[in-house]
Amino acid sequence: MSVTTGPATGYPSLATRSVIEFSMALGSFAIGICEFAPMGLMPEMSATLNVSEFEVGHFISAYSLGVMVGAPILAVLGARLQRRHLLLLLMAFLPSVMRSAHWPRIMAP
């Protein structure tokens, strides 16, 4: 996305800044929901996966740890790549994500 600048200021226009701020707020909200929503679903997750809530808590902590470690690494490594190449590289993970979404059905007796 190219950023248009205002007259002789070098700063993005108000409309462009609004879109950028909204996008960042929406991304932050989505990340927060992904990390905090499973805590309210722990009883259902433990019943579905046939594990204790204690173990579900470990699953949630492992995900959060992965985000905490992986996000800065991806940011640093991704800054060196063109956006198109980074997108294609991240899309390589799509099959494993889709498989994990269907895991309870795959493992059901």
Secondary structure, 3 states (H helix, E strand, C coil): CCCCECCCCCCECHHHHHHHHHHHHHHHHHHHHHHHHHHHCHHHHHHHHCCCHHHHHHHHHHHHHHHHHHHHHHHHHHCCCCHHHHHHHHHCCHHHHHHHHCHHHHHCC
